[in-house]
Amino acid sequence: MVGAWFARTFKALEYRDYRVLWIGTSLAFLAFMMSSVVQAVVAFDLTGRNGAVGFVSLGMGLATFLVSPFGGVVADRFPKRRMLFAGQTIIGLNFAAVGLLIIFDLITIPLLALSTLVMGAVFSFIGPARQAWIGELLPPKDLPNGIALQQVGMTLTRVIGPFIAAGLIGLSFVGTGGTYLFMAGLFVFVIGSLAMLPPSRAVARGGRSFREDMALGMRHIRERKRLMLAVVTFIGVIMAGFSYFVVLPGFLENELGRSSKDMALLMAAGAASGFVVSLAVAGAAGSRHAWMLMVAGGVVLGLSLILLAAAPNFGVAMLAMLAIGSGTGAFQVLNNAIVMREAEPAYHGRVMSLTMLAWGVNGLVAYPFGALADRIGERETLGVMAAGVLAIIGAAWAASVPLRPGAPAIEIDAETLPRPAGGD
């Protein structure tokens, strides 16, 4: 039984090229997860306000919201490896620049927000490209598992990242500036992993314009009701419930009497449980139970935010974060797998770029949530987030009933399948 579970859960890692991409992607996510902690610490230490933490996140949110639809079209048109080479080089240099600004005491909130703006713009291109490339490296039957394992890797970095960030920040000879330089160094290995992969392919454009390709992607989502419901649900839940990190520094200091740096411990606790749950559901990503399990994850997230809001001490807050991690892990892994399963391969880049709008919207609402916490309090703001998540999940479940969600075979139109049009 254990052997069968192991084979089913890690099936996609049997493919060498996917395995190399998975390792490089996990290292990139490790840097991203570290950055979410260190940038929050820098912003809060500079100002002492929740709003500043949200304002810094606004840069990435704004860029992702505005650019990601274009990034999806580009990902479906051009070689993915070339895009990842360029984009990940820029992100590595961006981290290095921020680290040097901190070391020389030149960092400001606007400059920190500018760095997240750059990162959001670049990620809007490389995120859909990476997801679409998985569709090239794996056969359709193993694609849901490959998408799920990518989310498992991402969740694992959420466990490791905060601990590494907290440890490095706590070292006087490293600090926040040195932590940014460490994150930049990780991208040397990320870029090296790309050199080990074969050239990716572009998709024949068929004489269509950039705008026409974007419109086709939108029409593809509208015509597939389950796909559209999954995308809209993802955007809504991410927008309402995934901004809790914005109020964590203030929640710790103002409500629990702890240092804002203890945010790393809470984030790591949530990531640890998220990793366990993500791994547990990865094998079910292509099953008929995927939708029900995804909804259950959303419900757990909403209820856990209520528990966090009511936490009387740090111990209860840690328990709440364990539950939050479980909910977010299940929801994100299964939603991404459902989206890729329901979309035709030729549209993977464009479809995933629209799910990335969720992170753009998340960044845009981070600042209002931070400002709301400054006005009404961190506990009350967490309650607002919880109510939003539960309302969206409830509406999604009701809308899914007549659609009879399951795991049907994908109907693929041969005319829309990717065809070689030159690699990189």
C-alpha positions in Angstrom: 0.0 0.0 0.0 2.8 2.4 0.9 4.7 1.6 -2.3 1.6 2.2 -4.4 1.0 5.6 -2.6 4.6 6.6 -3.2 4.6 5.6 -6.9 1.3 7.5 -7.4 2.3 10.6 -5.5 5.8 11.0 -7.1 5.0 9.7 -10.6 6.0 12.9 -12.4 9.5 12.9 -10.9 10.3 9.7 -12.9 10.8 12.0 -15.9 14.4 13.4 -15.9 13.6 16.8 -17.6 10.7 17.5 -15.3 12.8 16.5 -12.3 15.5 19.0 -13.2 12.9 21.8 -13.8 11.3 20.9 -10.4 14.6 21.3 -8.6 15.3 24.7 -10.2 11.8 25.9 -9.6 12.0 24.8 -6.0 15.2 26.9 -5.5 13.6 29.9 -7.1 10.5 29.5 -4.8 12.9 29.2 -1.8 14.2 32.7 -2.6 10.7 34.0 -3.1 9.5 32.6 0.2 12.5 34.1 2.0 11.8 37.5 0.4 8.2 37.6 1.7 9.6 37.4 5.3 12.6 39.7 4.9 10.8 42.4 3.0 8.1 42.5 5.6 10.6 42.8 8.4 12.5 45.6 6.6 9.3 47.5 5.9 7.9 47.2 9.4 11.3 48.1 11.0 11.6 51.2 8.8 8.2 52.6 9.7 6.5 50.5 12.5 3.3 50.4 10.5 1.2 47.6 8.9 0.4 49.9 6.0 4.1 50.0 5.0 4.2 46.2 4.7 1.1 46.3 2.5 2.5 49.2 0.4 5.7 47.2 -0.4 3.6 44.3 -1.5 1.5 46.7 -3.6 4.4 46.9 -6.1 4.3 43.2 -7.0 0.6 43.1 -6.9 0.2 46.0 -9.3 2.8 44.6 -11.8 1.3 41.1 -11.7 -2.3 42.4 -12.1 -1.4 44.5 -15.2 1.2 42.3 -16.9 0.3 38.7 -16.2 -2.4 38.4 -19.0 0.3 39.5 -21.5 2.8 37.1 -20.0 0.5 34.2 -20.7 0.2 35.0 -24.4 4.0 35.4 -24.6 4.4 32.0 -22.8 2.2 30.3 -25.4 4.1 32.0 -28.3 7.8 31.8 -27.5 10.3 29.3 -26.2 9.9 28.9 -22.4 13.5 28.2 -21.6 14.7 31.5 -23.1 12.1 33.4 -21.1 13.1 31.7 -17.9 16.8 32.4 -18.5 16.1 36.2 -19.0 13.5 36.5 -16.2 15.4 34.7 -13.5 18.6 36.6 -14.2 16.7 39.9 -13.7 15.2 38.7 -10.4 18.6 37.6 -9.1 20.1 41.0 -9.9 17.1 42.7 -8.3 17.7 40.8 -5.0 21.4 41.7 -5.2 20.6 45.4 -5.7 18.2 45.5 -2.7 20.8 43.7 -0.5 23.4 46.3 -1.4 21.0 49.2 -0.7 20.3 47.8 2.8 24.0 47.2 3.5 24.9 50.8 2.6 21.8 52.1 4.5 20.2 53.5 1.4 17.0 51.5 1.4 13.6 53.3 1.6 10.0 52.1 1.4 9.6 53.4 -2.2 12.8 51.6 -3.4 11.6 48.4 -1.6 8.3 48.7 -3.4 10.0 49.3 -6.7 11.9 46.1 -6.3 8.7 44.2 -5.8 7.3 46.0 -8.9 10.1 44.6 -10.9 9.8 41.2 -9.5 6.0 41.1 -10.1 6.5 42.2 -13.8 9.1 39.5 -14.4 7.2 36.8 -12.6 4.2 37.6 -14.7 6.1 36.2 -17.7 8.1 33.4 -16.2 5.3 32.0 -14.0 3.0 31.0 -16.9 6.0 29.9 -19.0 7.1 27.5 -16.3 3.7 26.1 -15.9 3.2 25.7 -19.7 6.6 24.1 -20.0 5.5 21.3 -17.6 2.8 20.6 -20.2 5.6 19.9 -22.7 7.7 17.8 -20.4 5.0 15.5 -19.2 2.4 13.3 -21.0 -1.3 14.5 -20.4 -2.0 11.6 -18.0 0.8 12.7 -15.6 0.3 16.5 -15.9 -2.0 16.9 -12.9 0.5 15.1 -10.7 3.3 17.3 -12.1 1.4 20.5 -11.3 0.6 19.2 -7.8 4.3 18.2 -7.2 5.3 21.7 -8.2 3.0 23.1 -5.5 4.4 20.5 -3.0 7.9 21.8 -3.8 6.7 25.4 -3.4 5.1 24.5 0.0 8.3 22.8 1.1 10.2 26.0 0.5 7.6 27.8 2.6 8.7 25.6 5.5 12.4 26.0 4.9 12.4 29.6 3.6 11.2 31.4 6.8 13.6 29.5 9.0 16.6 30.3 6.7 15.4 33.9 6.5 15.0 34.2 10.3 18.3 32.6 10.9 20.2 34.8 8.5 18.5 38.0 9.7 19.4 37.1 13.3 23.1 36.9 12.5 24.7 40.3 13.0 27.2 39.9 10.2 24.4 38.9 7.7 21.2 40.8 8.6 18.5 41.7 6.1 21.0 42.9 3.5 23.0 39.7 3.6 19.8 37.7 3.4 18.9 39.5 0.1 22.4 38.7 -1.3 22.0 35.0 -0.3 18.7 35.0 -2.2 20.4 36.4 -5.2 23.0 33.7 -5.0 20.3 31.0 -5.2 19.5 32.2 -8.7 22.9 31.2 -9.9 21.9 27.6 -9.3 18.4 28.2 -10.7 19.8 29.5 -14.0 22.4 26.6 -14.1 19.5 24.1 -13.9 18.0 25.6 -17.1 21.2 24.8 -19.0 20.6 21.1 -18.2 17.3 21.1 -20.0 16.6 20.7 -23.7 15.3 23.6 -25.8 11.6 24.3 -25.4 9.4 25.0 -28.4 7.3 27.9 -29.5 3.8 27.5 -30.8 2.8 28.3 -34.3 0.9 31.5 -34.3 -1.3 30.8 -37.3 -1.2 34.4 -38.4 -3.0 35.6 -35.3 -2.2 38.9 -33.6 -1.2 39.3 -30.0 -4.7 40.6 -29.1 -6.4 37.8 -31.0 -4.4 35.2 -29.0 -5.4 36.9 -25.8 -9.0 37.0 -26.8 -8.9 33.2 -27.7 -7.5 32.5 -24.2 -10.4 34.4 -22.6 -13.0 32.7 -24.8 -11.5 29.3 -23.9 -12.0 29.9 -20.2 -15.5 31.2 -20.7 -16.6 28.2 -22.8 -15.4 25.7 -20.2 -17.5 26.3 -17.2 -15.6 24.2 -14.7 -12.4 25.9 -15.8 -13.9 29.4 -15.4 -15.3 28.5 -11.9 -11.9 27.2 -10.8 -10.1 30.3 -12.0 -12.6 32.7 -10.4 -12.6 30.8 -7.1 -8.8 30.9 -7.0 -8.7 34.6 -7.5 -11.4 35.2 -4.9 -9.8 33.1 -2.2 -6.3 34.3 -2.8 -7.6 37.9 -2.7 -9.6 37.5 0.5 -7.6 35.1 2.6 -3.9 35.0 1.6 -3.1 38.6 2.8 -2.9 37.6 6.4 0.9 37.9 6.3 0.4 41.7 6.0 -1.0 42.0 9.5 1.2 39.4 11.2 4.0 41.8 12.3 1.6 44.2 13.9 -0.5 41.3 15.3 2.5 39.9 17.0 3.7 43.2 18.5 0.4 44.9 19.3 -1.8 41.9 20.3 0.6 39.2 21.5 3.5 41.3 22.8 6.0 39.5 20.6 8.7 40.7 18.2 7.7 41.1 14.6 10.6 38.8 13.7 8.6 35.9 15.2 6.5 36.2 12.0 9.1 33.7 10.5 8.1 31.1 13.1 4.4 31.5 12.4 5.0 31.3 8.6 7.2 28.2 9.0 4.5 26.5 11.1 1.9 27.1 8.5 4.2 26.0 5.7 5.1 22.8 7.5 1.5 21.6 7.8 0.9 22.9 4.3 3.7 20.7 3.0 2.3 17.6 4.7 -1.2 18.2 3.4 0.0 19.1 -0.1 2.0 15.8 -0.2 -1.0 13.9 1.0 -3.4 15.2 -1.7 -0.9 15.3 -4.6 -1.9 11.8 -5.7 -5.5 12.8 -5.8 -4.9 15.8 -8.0 -6.3 14.0 -11.1 -9.1 12.2 -9.3 -12.8 12.8 -9.2 -12.5 13.9 -5.6 -10.2 16.9 -6.4 -12.9 19.5 -6.4 -14.4 18.4 -3.1 -11.0 18.3 -1.4 -10.2 21.8 -2.8 -13.4 23.2 -1.3 -12.6 21.5 2.0 -9.2 23.2 2.0 -10.9 26.6 1.5 -13.3 26.0 4.4 -10.3 25.0 6.7 -8.5 28.2 5.7 -11.5 30.4 6.6 -12.2 28.8 9.9 -8.5 28.9 10.8 -8.3 32.6 10.2 -11.1 33.0 12.8 -9.0 31.0 15.2 -6.0 33.2 14.6 -8.0 36.3 15.1 -9.2 35.0 18.5 -5.8 33.7 19.6 -5.1 34.8 23.2 -1.4 33.9 23.0 1.5 32.8 20.8 0.8 29.1 21.3 -2.7 29.3 20.0 -1.5 31.5 17.1 0.9 28.7 16.2 -1.9 26.1 16.2 -4.0 28.5 14.0 -1.1 28.8 11.6 -0.8 25.0 11.4 -4.5 24.9 10.3 -4.1 27.8 7.9 -1.2 26.0 6.2 -3.3 22.8 5.9 -6.1 24.8 4.2 -3.9 26.8 1.9 -1.9 23.8 0.9 -4.9 21.6 -0.1 -6.7 24.5 -1.8 -3.7 25.7 -3.9 -2.4 22.3 -5.0 -5.8 21.0 -6.1 -7.0 24.2 -7.7 -3.9 24.5 -9.9 -4.2 20.8 -10.9 -7.9 21.3 -11.8 -7.2 24.3 -13.9 -4.4 22.6 -15.9 -6.6 19.5 -16.3 -9.6 21.4 -17.6 -7.6 23.6 -20.1 -6.3 22.4 -23.5 -2.5 22.3 -23.8 -2.3 25.1 -26.3 -3.9 27.5 -23.8 -1.9 26.5 -20.7 0.2 29.7 -20.6 -2.7 32.0 -21.0 -4.9 30.1 -18.5 -2.2 30.1 -15.9 -1.5 33.7 -16.4 -5.1 34.5 -15.5 -4.8 32.5 -12.3 -1.7 34.6 -11.6 -4.0 37.6 -11.5 -5.0 36.3 -8.1 -1.5 37.1 -6.8 -1.7 40.5 -8.5 -5.1 41.2 -6.8 -3.6 39.8 -3.5 -0.8 42.4 -3.7 -3.3 45.2 -4.6 -5.5 44.4 -1.6 -2.5 44.0 0.8 -2.2 47.7 1.3 -6.0 48.3 2.0 -5.9 45.3 4.4 -2.8 46.8 6.1 -4.5 50.2 6.4 -7.6 48.6 7.7 -5.6 46.8 10.4 -4.1 50.2 11.4 -7.6 51.6 11.7 -9.7 48.8 13.3 -7.1 46.4 14.6 -5.4 43.2 13.5 -7.9 40.8 15.0 -10.8 42.5 13.3 -9.1 42.5 10.0 -8.4 38.8 10.2 -12.1 38.3 10.9 -12.9 40.2 7.7 -10.6 38.0 5.7 -12.1 34.9 7.2 -15.7 36.0 6.3 -14.6 36.7 2.7 -13.0 33.3 2.2 -16.0 31.4 3.6 -18.4 33.4 1.5 -16.4 32.7 -1.7 -16.0 29.0 -1.0 -19.7 28.7 -0.3 -20.6 30.4 -3.5 -18.2 28.3 -5.5 -19.6 25.1 -4.0 -23.2 26.1 -4.9 -22.2 27.0 -8.4 -20.4 23.7 -8.9 -23.4 21.5 -8.1 -25.0 21.7 -11.5 -21.6 21.2 -13.2 -21.1 17.8 -11.6 -17.3 18.3 -11.3 -15.2 15.2 -11.7 -12.2 14.1 -13.7 -13.4 13.6 -17.2 -11.1 13.0 -20.1 -9.9 16.2 -21.7 -11.4 16.9 -25.1 -8.4 18.1 -27.2 -8.9 19.9 -30.4 -6.0 18.8 -32.7 -6.0 22.2 -34.4 -5.0 23.9 -31.1 -2.3 21.6 -30.1 1.2 23.1 -29.9 3.3 22.6 -33.0 7.1 23.1 -33.3 7.9 26.6 -34.5 11.6 26.9 -33.6 13.2 26.4 -30.2 15.8 28.3 -28.3 
